[in-house]
Amino acid sequence: MAQRKKHGPNFKAKVALEAVKGDQAMAELASNWGVHPTQTTNWKRHLLDELPELLKNKDKKAKIPVPCRMRYTRKSVS
């Protein structure tokens, strides 16, 4: 029995973005990337479902992070 392919998140994101673009049919897209069309459709659906949550501004007054070099610099004592 053959091992199942394990695709990383970067690969899944690339395939899902191509699917969202809609330049190719799902079967053609899946064939080009070497995955099953159903899997491509699932990744696309997951991307579209999670996208609003990623773009949602949870805190209206978001804190701007202080750069690392400013946080850890020593102040000279006079």
N, CA, C and O atoms as a GROMACS GRO file, in nm:
protein
  312
    1MET      N    1   0.084  -0.117   0.000
    1MET     CA    2   0.000   0.000   0.000
    1MET      C    3   0.089   0.125   0.000
    1MET      O    4   0.189   0.130   0.071
    2ALA      N    5   0.053   0.223  -0.078
    2ALA     CA    6   0.132   0.346  -0.092
    2ALA      C    7   0.107   0.440   0.026
    2ALA      O    8  -0.002   0.442   0.084
    3GLN      N    9   0.208   0.517   0.060
    3GLN     CA   10   0.196   0.617   0.166
    3GLN      C   11   0.112   0.735   0.115
    3GLN      O   12   0.118   0.770  -0.003
    4ARG      N   13   0.037   0.794   0.204
    4ARG     CA   14  -0.039   0.913   0.168
    4ARG      C   15   0.054   1.032   0.165
    4ARG      O   16   0.147   1.040   0.245
    5LYS      N   17   0.030   1.123   0.072
    5LYS     CA   18   0.111   1.244   0.064
    5LYS      C   19   0.072   1.340   0.176
    5LYS      O   20  -0.046   1.356   0.207
    6LYS      N   21   0.174   1.401   0.234
    6LYS     CA   22   0.149   1.502   0.338
    6LYS      C   23   0.193   1.636   0.282
    6LYS      O   24   0.312   1.659   0.262
    7HIS      N   25   0.097   1.723   0.258
    7HIS     CA   26   0.127   1.854   0.201
    7HIS      C   27   0.136   1.957   0.313
    7HIS      O   28   0.055   1.958   0.405
    8GLY      N   29   0.236   2.042   0.303
    8GLY     CA   30   0.255   2.146   0.402
    8GLY      C   31   0.161   2.263   0.381
    8GLY      O   32   0.096   2.272   0.276
    9PRO      N   33   0.153   2.352   0.478
    9PRO     CA   34   0.061   2.465   0.468
    9PRO      C   35   0.095   2.560   0.354
    9PRO      O   36   0.004   2.620   0.295
   10ASN      N   37   0.223   2.576   0.322
   10ASN     CA   38   0.260   2.665   0.210
   10ASN      C   39   0.208   2.610   0.078
   10ASN      O   40   0.157   2.684  -0.005
   11PHE      N   41   0.223   2.480   0.059
   11PHE     CA   42   0.174   2.416  -0.064
   11PHE      C   43   0.023   2.430  -0.074
   11PHE      O   44  -0.030   2.464  -0.180
   12LYS      N   45  -0.046   2.402   0.037
   12LYS     CA   46  -0.192   2.412   0.038
   12LYS      C   47  -0.238   2.555   0.006
   12LYS      O   48  -0.335   2.574  -0.067
   13ALA      N   49  -0.168   2.652   0.061
   13ALA     CA   50  -0.204   2.793   0.037
   13ALA      C   51  -0.186   2.829  -0.110
   13ALA      O   52  -0.271   2.898  -0.167
   14LYS      N   53  -0.077   2.784  -0.171
   14LYS     CA   54  -0.053   2.814  -0.313
   14LYS      C   55  -0.163   2.754  -0.400
   14LYS      O   56  -0.215   2.821  -0.489
   15VAL      N   57  -0.197   2.629  -0.373
   15VAL     CA   58  -0.301   2.562  -0.452
   15VAL      C   59  -0.436   2.630  -0.431
   15VAL      O   60  -0.511   2.651  -0.526
   16ALA      N   61  -0.467   2.664  -0.306
   16ALA     CA   62  -0.595   2.728  -0.276
   16ALA      C   63  -0.605   2.865  -0.342
   16ALA      O   64  -0.711   2.901  -0.394
   17LEU      N   65  -0.497   2.942  -0.341
   17LEU     CA   66  -0.499   3.073  -0.407
   17LEU      C   67  -0.518   3.059  -0.557
   17LEU      O   68  -0.591   3.138  -0.618
   18GLU      N   69  -0.454   2.961  -0.617
   18GLU     CA   70  -0.475   2.936  -0.760
   18GLU      C   71  -0.621   2.899  -0.787
   18GLU      O   72  -0.678   2.940  -0.887
   19ALA      N   73  -0.680   2.822  -0.697
   19ALA     CA   74  -0.820   2.782  -0.714
   19ALA      C   75  -0.912   2.903  -0.701
   19ALA      O   76  -1.011   2.914  -0.774
   20VAL      N   77  -0.882   2.994  -0.610
   20VAL     CA   78  -0.964   3.113  -0.591
   20VAL      C   79  -0.956   3.204  -0.714
   20VAL      O   80  -1.055   3.267  -0.752
   21LYS      N   81  -0.838   3.210  -0.775
   21LYS     CA   82  -0.823   3.294  -0.895
   21LYS      C   83  -0.919   3.251  -1.005
   21LYS      O   84  -0.975   3.335  -1.075
   22GLY      N   85  -0.939   3.121  -1.019
   22GLY     CA   86  -1.034   3.070  -1.117
   22GLY      C   87  -0.986   3.072  -1.261
   22GLY      O   88  -1.068   3.064  -1.353
   23ASP      N   89  -0.855   3.082  -1.282
   23ASP     CA   90  -0.801   3.084  -1.418
   23ASP      C   91  -0.809   2.948  -1.487
   23ASP      O   92  -0.813   2.939  -1.609
   24GLN      N   93  -0.812   2.842  -1.406
   24GLN     CA   94  -0.814   2.706  -1.459
   24GLN      C   95  -0.931   2.630  -1.399
   24GLN      O   96  -0.981   2.665  -1.292
   25ALA      N   97  -0.974   2.526  -1.469
   25ALA     CA   98  -1.076   2.437  -1.413
   25ALA      C   99  -1.016   2.360  -1.297
   25ALA      O  100  -0.894   2.340  -1.291
   26MET      N  101  -1.099   2.316  -1.203
   26MET     CA  102  -1.049   2.244  -1.086
   26MET      C  103  -0.972   2.118  -1.125
   26MET      O  104  -0.867   2.089  -1.067
   27ALA      N  105  -1.023   2.045  -1.222
   27ALA     CA  106  -0.954   1.922  -1.264
   27ALA      C  107  -0.817   1.954  -1.323
   27ALA      O  108  -0.720   1.883  -1.298
   28GLU      N  109  -0.810   2.060  -1.402
   28GLU     CA  110  -0.683   2.100  -1.462
   28GLU      C  111  -0.585   2.148  -1.355
   28GLU      O  112  -0.467   2.114  -1.358
   29LEU      N  113  -0.634   2.226  -1.263
   29LEU     CA  114  -0.552   2.277  -1.154
   29LEU      C  115  -0.498   2.162  -1.069
   29LEU      O  116  -0.380   2.158  -1.035
   30ALA      N  117  -0.586   2.069  -1.035
   30ALA     CA  118  -0.545   1.954  -0.954
   30ALA      C  119  -0.441   1.869  -1.028
   30ALA      O  120  -0.346   1.820  -0.967
   31SER      N  121  -0.459   1.853  -1.157
   31SER     CA  122  -0.364   1.776  -1.236
   31SER      C  123  -0.228   1.844  -1.240
   31SER      O  124  -0.125   1.778  -1.230
   32ASN      N  125  -0.227   1.976  -1.255
   32ASN     CA  126  -0.101   2.051  -1.259
   32ASN      C  127  -0.024   2.042  -1.128
   32ASN      O  128   0.098   2.036  -1.128
   33TRP      N  129  -0.096   2.042  -1.016
   33TRP     CA  130  -0.032   2.038  -0.884
   33TRP      C  131  -0.015   1.897  -0.831
   33TRP      O  132   0.052   1.877  -0.729
   34GLY      N  133  -0.075   1.799  -0.896
   34GLY     CA  134  -0.060   1.659  -0.854
   34GLY      C  135  -0.142   1.623  -0.731
   34GLY      O  136  -0.100   1.541  -0.649
   35VAL      N  137  -0.260   1.683  -0.719
   35VAL     CA  138  -0.350   1.651  -0.608
   35VAL      C  139  -0.488   1.615  -0.664
   35VAL      O  140  -0.514   1.637  -0.783
   36HIS      N  141  -0.573   1.562  -0.581
   36HIS     CA  142  -0.708   1.525  -0.624
   36HIS      C  143  -0.795   1.650  -0.630
   36HIS      O  144  -0.781   1.739  -0.546
   37PRO      N  145  -0.885   1.660  -0.729
   37PRO     CA  146  -0.972   1.778  -0.740
   37PRO      C  147  -1.056   1.805  -0.615
   37PRO      O  148  -1.080   1.921  -0.582
   38THR      N  149  -1.099   1.701  -0.547
   38THR     CA  150  -1.176   1.720  -0.424
   38THR      C  151  -1.091   1.788  -0.317
   38THR      O  152  -1.140   1.874  -0.244
   39GLN      N  153  -0.964   1.749  -0.308
   39GLN     CA  154  -0.875   1.810  -0.210
   39GLN      C  155  -0.854   1.958  -0.242
   39GLN      O  156  -0.851   2.042  -0.151
   40THR      N  157  -0.840   1.989  -0.370
   40THR     CA  158  -0.824   2.128  -0.411
   40THR      C  159  -0.947   2.210  -0.372
   40THR      O  160  -0.935   2.322  -0.324
   41THR      N  161  -1.064   2.154  -0.393
   41THR     CA  162  -1.188   2.222  -0.357
   41THR      C  163  -1.197   2.242  -0.206
   41THR      O  164  -1.241   2.347  -0.160
   42ASN      N  165  -1.156   2.141  -0.130
   42ASN     CA  166  -1.160   2.153   0.017
   42ASN      C  167  -1.065   2.262   0.066
   42ASN      O  168  -1.101   2.340   0.154
   43TRP      N  169  -0.945   2.269   0.009
   43TRP     CA  170  -0.849   2.372   0.050
   43TRP      C  171  -0.901   2.511   0.014
   43TRP      O  172  -0.884   2.606   0.090
   44LYS      N  173  -0.964   2.523  -0.102
   44LYS     CA  174  -1.021   2.652  -0.145
   44LYS      C  175  -1.131   2.694  -0.048
   44LYS      O  176  -1.135   2.809  -0.004
   45ARG      N  177  -1.220   2.602  -0.015
   45ARG     CA  178  -1.329   2.632   0.077
   45ARG      C  179  -1.276   2.672   0.214
   45ARG      O  180  -1.327   2.765   0.276
   46HIS      N  181  -1.175   2.601   0.261
   46HIS     CA  182  -1.115   2.632   0.391
   46HIS      C  183  -1.054   2.773   0.389
   46HIS      O  184  -1.069   2.849   0.485
   47LEU      N  185  -0.984   2.807   0.281
   47LEU     CA  186  -0.925   2.940   0.268
   47LEU      C  187  -1.033   3.048   0.273
   47LEU      O  188  -1.019   3.147   0.345
   48LEU      N  189  -1.139   3.029   0.198
   48LEU     CA  190  -1.245   3.129   0.193
   48LEU      C  191  -1.321   3.139   0.325
   48LEU      O  192  -1.369   3.247   0.361
   49ASP      N  193  -1.331   3.028   0.398
   49ASP     CA  194  -1.398   3.030   0.528
   49ASP      C  195  -1.314   3.102   0.634
   49ASP      O  196  -1.369   3.173   0.718
   50GLU      N  197  -1.184   3.084   0.630
   50GLU     CA  198  -1.096   3.139   0.732
   50GLU      C  199  -1.048   3.281   0.701
   50GLU      O  200  -1.001   3.351   0.792
   51LEU      N  201  -1.058   3.325   0.579
   51LEU     CA  202  -1.006   3.456   0.539
   51LEU      C  203  -1.068   3.573   0.617
   51LEU      O  204  -0.993   3.660   0.660
   52PRO      N  205  -1.198   3.578   0.636
   52PRO     CA  206  -1.254   3.691   0.713
   52PRO      C  207  -1.198   3.699   0.855
   52PRO      O  208  -1.176   3.808   0.908
   53GLU      N  209  -1.176   3.584   0.916
   53GLU     CA  210  -1.122   3.582   1.052
   53GLU      C  211  -0.979   3.635   1.055
   53GLU      O  212  -0.940   3.703   1.150
   54LEU      N  213  -0.902   3.605   0.952
   54LEU     CA  214  -0.765   3.653   0.945
   54LEU      C  215  -0.758   3.804   0.927
   54LEU      O  216  -0.668   3.870   0.978
   55LEU      N  217  -0.855   3.858   0.855
   55LEU     CA  218  -0.854   4.001   0.825
   55LEU      C  219  -0.932   4.085   0.925
   55LEU      O  220  -0.931   4.208   0.916
   56LYS      N  221  -0.998   4.021   1.018
   56LYS     CA  222  -1.078   4.092   1.115
   56LYS      C  223  -0.988   4.168   1.213
   56LYS      O  224  -0.891   4.112   1.265
   57ASN      N  225  -1.020   4.294   1.235
   57ASN     CA  226  -0.945   4.376   1.330
   57ASN      C  227  -1.006   4.355   1.467
   57ASN      O  228  -1.111   4.411   1.497
   58LYS      N  229  -0.940   4.275   1.551
   58LYS     CA  230  -0.995   4.242   1.682
   58LYS      C  231  -0.986   4.358   1.780
   58LYS      O  232  -1.074   4.375   1.864
   59ASP      N  233  -0.881   4.437   1.771
   59ASP     CA  234  -0.861   4.546   1.865
   59ASP      C  235  -0.854   4.676   1.788
   59ASP      O  236  -0.766   4.695   1.704
   60LYS      N  237  -0.947   4.766   1.816
   60LYS     CA  238  -0.951   4.893   1.743
   60LYS      C  239  -0.826   4.976   1.768
   60LYS      O  240  -0.777   5.043   1.677
   61LYS      N  241  -0.774   4.971   1.889
   61LYS     CA  242  -0.651   5.044   1.921
   61LYS      C  243  -0.536   4.944   1.931
   61LYS      O  244  -0.489   4.912   2.040
   62ALA      N  245  -0.495   4.895   1.818
   62ALA     CA  246  -0.388   4.796   1.816
   62ALA      C  247  -0.257   4.860   1.862
   62ALA      O  248  -0.224   4.971   1.821
   63LYS      N  249  -0.185   4.789   1.946
   63LYS     CA  250  -0.058   4.839   1.994
   63LYS      C  251   0.048   4.818   1.887
   63LYS      O  252   0.055   4.712   1.826
   64ILE      N  253   0.128   4.918   1.866
   64ILE     CA  254   0.237   4.908   1.770
   64ILE      C  255   0.356   4.851   1.844
   64ILE      O  256   0.401   4.910   1.942
   65PRO      N  257   0.409   4.737   1.799
   65PRO     CA  258   0.521   4.676   1.871
   65PRO      C  259   0.647   4.762   1.861
   65PRO      O  260   0.676   4.821   1.757
   66VAL      N  261   0.720   4.766   1.970
   66VAL     CA  262   0.846   4.839   1.975
   66VAL      C  263   0.953   4.751   1.914
   66VAL      O  264   0.963   4.633   1.950
   67PRO      N  265   1.033   4.803   1.822
   67PRO     CA  266   1.138   4.720   1.763
   67PRO      C  267   1.230   4.662   1.871
   67PRO      O  268   1.252   4.725   1.975
   68CYS      N  269   1.282   4.545   1.846
   68CYS     CA  270   1.365   4.474   1.944
   68CYS      C  271   1.484   4.557   1.989
   68CYS      O  272   1.515   4.561   2.108
   69ARG      N  273   1.549   4.623   1.896
   69ARG     CA  274   1.670   4.697   1.934
   69ARG      C  275   1.637   4.812   2.027
   69ARG      O  276   1.724   4.855   2.104
   70MET      N  277   1.515   4.864   2.024
   70MET     CA  278   1.477   4.972   2.113
   70MET      C  279   1.441   4.918   2.251
   70MET      O  280   1.460   4.987   2.352
   71ARG      N  281   1.389   4.797   2.257
   71ARG     CA  282   1.349   4.738   2.384
   71ARG      C  283   1.469   4.706   2.472
   71ARG      O  284   1.462   4.721   2.594
   72TYR      N  285   1.576   4.661   2.411
   72TYR     CA  286   1.686   4.606   2.488
   72TYR      C  287   1.811   4.693   2.492
   72TYR      O  288   1.918   4.647   2.532
   73THR      N  289   1.801   4.817   2.451
   73THR     CA  290   1.916   4.904   2.458
   73THR      C  291   1.928   4.957   2.600
   73THR      O  292   1.828   4.985   2.666
   74ARG      N  293   2.051   4.971   2.645
   74ARG     CA  294   2.075   5.025   2.779
   74ARG      C  295   2.074   5.177   2.774
   74ARG      O  296   2.120   5.239   2.679
   75LYS      N  297   2.020   5.232   2.878
   75LYS     CA  298   2.022   5.377   2.890
   75LYS      C  299   2.147   5.416   2.968
   75LYS      O  300   2.181   5.353   3.069
   76SER      N  301   2.214   5.517   2.921
   76SER     CA  302   2.334   5.560   2.991
   76SER      C  303   2.295   5.637   3.117
   76SER      O  304   2.205   5.721   3.116
   77VAL      N  305   2.364   5.606   3.225
   77VAL     CA  306   2.338   5.672   3.353
   77VAL      C  307   2.438   5.783   3.371
   77VAL      O  308   2.559   5.760   3.362
   78SER      N  309   2.389   5.903   3.396
   78SER     CA  310   2.479   6.018   3.413
   78SER      C  311   2.510   6.044   3.558
   78SER      O  312   2.584   6.137   3.590
   0.00000   0.00000   0.00000
